[in-house]
């Protein structure tokens, strides 16, 4: 059965242009907003097209390279002061000062770090370091469970014995233990 609808705009040359821009750290939204580029939805269709698996693989590699470029950009922004002017209106009128735009640079860096951590959490996400010890008295837990099973059957009207407390049976985690003591 023949496909219906408008023909795909895919050409190897156009794919190369898109992938080169992605490798430079540009977003697909920015690339596709330029004249002569297809809509983002079209590129997404290409990525889902089984016949264009080579494009999908190259896109993934290009995206990885683009993320590395973005990480380099984070370092550049963080280490390069940027002068800016601020204006404040006060009792003496408008005061204009020129200084490093530290708050603006911090916002850029934090936003890019967050974005990188969402797109590639293994490479750019926060590393969680789990510390502490798990204490589990297996022999005690088995003994308490055995005792609970061997309790005499409860007759109607008798008081029901308490079951072991979950805290007595479950392992405890001492995550706040200091190794310095």
GUBA-483202 format. One record per residue (C-alpha): residue number from 1; residue in three letters; x, y, z negated. Coordinates in steps of 0.5 Angstrom, whole numbers, plus 500, padded with zeros to 3 digits. Layout:
BEGIN
{num->NUM residuo->ALA px->X py->Y pz->Z}
...
END
This chain:
BEGIN
{num->1 residuo->UNK px->500 py->500 pz->500}
{num->2 residuo->UNK px->503 py->507 pz->502}
{num->3 residuo->UNK px->504 py->512 pz->497}
{num->4 residuo->UNK px->499 py->518 pz->497}
{num->5 residuo->UNK px->501 py->525 pz->495}
{num->6 residuo->UNK px->506 py->530 pz->497}
{num->7 residuo->UNK px->513 py->527 pz->499}
{num->8 residuo->UNK px->519 py->527 pz->494}
{num->9 residuo->UNK px->524 py->533 pz->494}
{num->10 residuo->UNK px->529 py->528 pz->492}
{num->11 residuo->UNK px->536 py->528 pz->496}
{num->12 residuo->UNK px->542 py->526 pz->493}
{num->13 residuo->UNK px->545 py->533 pz->494}
{num->14 residuo->UNK px->539 py->536 pz->490}
{num->15 residuo->UNK px->541 py->531 pz->485}
{num->16 residuo->UNK px->548 py->533 pz->485}
{num->17 residuo->UNK px->546 py->540 pz->484}
{num->18 residuo->UNK px->542 py->539 pz->478}
{num->19 residuo->UNK px->547 py->534 pz->474}
{num->20 residuo->UNK px->552 py->539 pz->475}
{num->21 residuo->UNK px->548 py->544 pz->472}
{num->22 residuo->UNK px->546 py->539 pz->466}
{num->23 residuo->UNK px->554 py->538 pz->465}
{num->24 residuo->UNK px->555 py->545 pz->464}
{num->25 residuo->UNK px->550 py->545 pz->458}
{num->26 residuo->UNK px->544 py->548 pz->462}
{num->27 residuo->UNK px->537 py->546 pz->460}
{num->28 residuo->UNK px->533 py->542 pz->465}
{num->29 residuo->UNK px->528 py->548 pz->464}
{num->30 residuo->UNK px->533 py->553 pz->466}
{num->31 residuo->UNK px->535 py->549 pz->472}
{num->32 residuo->UNK px->528 py->548 pz->474}
{num->33 residuo->UNK px->526 py->555 pz->473}
{num->34 residuo->UNK px->531 py->557 pz->479}
{num->35 residuo->UNK px->529 py->558 pz->486}
{num->36 residuo->UNK px->530 py->552 pz->490}
{num->37 residuo->UNK px->530 py->547 pz->485}
{num->38 residuo->UNK px->524 py->542 pz->483}
{num->39 residuo->UNK px->519 py->543 pz->478}
{num->40 residuo->UNK px->521 py->539 pz->471}
{num->41 residuo->UNK px->515 py->534 pz->472}
{num->42 residuo->UNK px->518 py->532 pz->479}
{num->43 residuo->UNK px->525 py->531 pz->476}
{num->44 residuo->UNK px->521 py->527 pz->470}
{num->45 residuo->UNK px->518 py->523 pz->476}
{num->46 residuo->UNK px->525 py->522 pz->479}
{num->47 residuo->UNK px->527 py->519 pz->472}
{num->48 residuo->UNK px->522 py->514 pz->471}
{num->49 residuo->UNK px->522 py->512 pz->479}
{num->50 residuo->UNK px->525 py->505 pz->479}
{num->51 residuo->UNK px->528 py->506 pz->486}
{num->52 residuo->UNK px->532 py->512 pz->483}
{num->53 residuo->UNK px->535 py->508 pz->477}
{num->54 residuo->UNK px->542 py->511 pz->479}
{num->55 residuo->UNK px->540 py->518 pz->478}
{num->56 residuo->UNK px->537 py->516 pz->471}
{num->57 residuo->UNK px->544 py->513 pz->469}
{num->58 residuo->UNK px->548 py->519 pz->472}
{num->59 residuo->UNK px->543 py->524 pz->469}
{num->60 residuo->UNK px->544 py->520 pz->462}
{num->61 residuo->UNK px->552 py->521 pz->463}
{num->62 residuo->UNK px->551 py->528 pz->465}
{num->63 residuo->UNK px->546 py->530 pz->459}
{num->64 residuo->UNK px->552 py->527 pz->454}
{num->65 residuo->UNK px->557 py->531 pz->458}
{num->66 residuo->UNK px->553 py->537 pz->457}
{num->67 residuo->UNK px->552 py->536 pz->450}
{num->68 residuo->UNK px->559 py->536 pz->449}
{num->69 residuo->UNK px->560 py->542 pz->452}
{num->70 residuo->UNK px->554 py->545 pz->448}
{num->71 residuo->UNK px->558 py->543 pz->442}
{num->72 residuo->UNK px->564 py->546 pz->444}
{num->73 residuo->UNK px->560 py->553 pz->445}
{num->74 residuo->UNK px->558 py->552 pz->438}
{num->75 residuo->UNK px->565 py->552 pz->436}
{num->76 residuo->UNK px->566 py->558 pz->440}
{num->77 residuo->UNK px->561 py->562 pz->438}
{num->78 residuo->UNK px->563 py->561 pz->430}
{num->79 residuo->UNK px->570 py->563 pz->431}
{num->80 residuo->UNK px->569 py->569 pz->436}
{num->81 residuo->UNK px->566 py->575 pz->432}
{num->82 residuo->UNK px->561 py->579 pz->436}
{num->83 residuo->UNK px->560 py->587 pz->435}
{num->84 residuo->UNK px->553 py->590 pz->434}
{num->85 residuo->UNK px->550 py->596 pz->432}
{num->86 residuo->UNK px->544 py->596 pz->427}
{num->87 residuo->UNK px->540 py->602 pz->426}
{num->88 residuo->UNK px->536 py->603 pz->419}
{num->89 residuo->UNK px->532 py->609 pz->417}
{num->90 residuo->UNK px->533 py->611 pz->410}
{num->91 residuo->UNK px->532 py->618 pz->406}
{num->92 residuo->UNK px->538 py->621 pz->410}
{num->93 residuo->UNK px->535 py->619 pz->417}
{num->94 residuo->UNK px->537 py->614 pz->422}
{num->95 residuo->UNK px->543 py->611 pz->420}
{num->96 residuo->UNK px->547 py->607 pz->425}
{num->97 residuo->UNK px->553 py->602 pz->423}
{num->98 residuo->UNK px->557 py->598 pz->428}
{num->99 residuo->UNK px->559 py->591 pz->425}
{num->100 residuo->UNK px->560 py->583 pz->426}
{num->101 residuo->UNK px->553 py->580 pz->428}
{num->102 residuo->UNK px->554 py->575 pz->423}
{num->103 residuo->UNK px->547 py->573 pz->422}
{num->104 residuo->UNK px->546 py->573 pz->429}
{num->105 residuo->UNK px->552 py->568 pz->430}
{num->106 residuo->UNK px->550 py->564 pz->424}
{num->107 residuo->UNK px->543 py->563 pz->427}
{num->108 residuo->UNK px->545 py->561 pz->434}
{num->109 residuo->UNK px->550 py->556 pz->431}
{num->110 residuo->UNK px->545 py->553 pz->426}
{num->111 residuo->UNK px->540 py->552 pz->432}
{num->112 residuo->UNK px->545 py->549 pz->437}
{num->113 residuo->UNK px->547 py->544 pz->431}
{num->114 residuo->UNK px->540 py->542 pz->430}
{num->115 residuo->UNK px->538 py->541 pz->437}
{num->116 residuo->UNK px->545 py->537 pz->438}
{num->117 residuo->UNK px->543 py->533 pz->432}
{num->118 residuo->UNK px->536 py->531 pz->435}
{num->119 residuo->UNK px->538 py->530 pz->442}
{num->120 residuo->UNK px->544 py->526 pz->439}
{num->121 residuo->UNK px->544 py->524 pz->432}
{num->122 residuo->UNK px->549 py->519 pz->432}
{num->123 residuo->UNK px->554 py->524 pz->435}
{num->124 residuo->UNK px->552 py->530 pz->432}
{num->125 residuo->UNK px->547 py->528 pz->426}
{num->126 residuo->UNK px->549 py->529 pz->419}
{num->127 residuo->UNK px->552 py->523 pz->416}
{num->128 residuo->UNK px->549 py->520 pz->410}
{num->129 residuo->UNK px->553 py->517 pz->405}
{num->130 residuo->UNK px->550 py->512 pz->400}
{num->131 residuo->UNK px->553 py->512 pz->393}
{num->132 residuo->UNK px->551 py->508 pz->387}
{num->133 residuo->UNK px->550 py->501 pz->385}
{num->134 residuo->UNK px->545 py->496 pz->385}
{num->135 residuo->UNK px->544 py->492 pz->378}
{num->136 residuo->UNK px->539 py->486 pz->379}
{num->137 residuo->UNK px->539 py->481 pz->374}
{num->138 residuo->UNK px->537 py->475 pz->378}
{num->139 residuo->UNK px->538 py->470 pz->372}
{num->140 residuo->UNK px->533 py->474 pz->368}
{num->141 residuo->UNK px->528 py->475 pz->373}
{num->142 residuo->UNK px->528 py->468 pz->375}
{num->143 residuo->UNK px->527 py->466 pz->367}
{num->144 residuo->UNK px->521 py->471 pz->366}
{num->145 residuo->UNK px->518 py->469 pz->373}
{num->146 residuo->UNK px->518 py->462 pz->370}
{num->147 residuo->UNK px->515 py->464 pz->363}
{num->148 residuo->UNK px->510 py->467 pz->367}
{num->149 residuo->UNK px->508 py->461 pz->371}
{num->150 residuo->UNK px->508 py->456 pz->365}
{num->151 residuo->UNK px->504 py->461 pz->360}
{num->152 residuo->UNK px->498 py->457 pz->358}
{num->153 residuo->UNK px->491 py->458 pz->362}
{num->154 residuo->UNK px->487 py->463 pz->360}
{num->155 residuo->UNK px->480 py->461 pz->358}
{num->156 residuo->UNK px->474 py->465 pz->359}
{num->157 residuo->UNK px->473 py->470 pz->353}
{num->158 residuo->UNK px->481 py->470 pz->351}
{num->159 residuo->UNK px->485 py->476 pz->352}
{num->160 residuo->UNK px->489 py->476 pz->358}
{num->161 residuo->UNK px->497 py->476 pz->357}
{num->162 residuo->UNK px->501 py->482 pz->360}
{num->163 residuo->UNK px->504 py->480 pz->366}
{num->164 residuo->UNK px->512 py->482 pz->367}
{num->165 residuo->UNK px->513 py->489 pz->368}
{num->166 residuo->UNK px->515 py->491 pz->375}
{num->167 residuo->UNK px->521 py->494 pz->372}
{num->168 residuo->UNK px->524 py->488 pz->369}
{num->169 residuo->UNK px->523 py->484 pz->375}
{num->170 residuo->UNK px->525 py->489 pz->380}
{num->171 residuo->UNK px->533 py->491 pz->382}
{num->172 residuo->UNK px->534 py->498 pz->379}
{num->173 residuo->UNK px->538 py->503 pz->383}
{num->174 residuo->UNK px->543 py->508 pz->379}
{num->175 residuo->UNK px->544 py->513 pz->384}
{num->176 residuo->UNK px->547 py->518 pz->379}
{num->177 residuo->UNK px->552 py->514 pz->376}
{num->178 residuo->UNK px->559 py->518 pz->375}
{num->179 residuo->UNK px->565 py->514 pz->377}
{num->180 residuo->UNK px->569 py->519 pz->373}
{num->181 residuo->UNK px->567 py->517 pz->366}
END
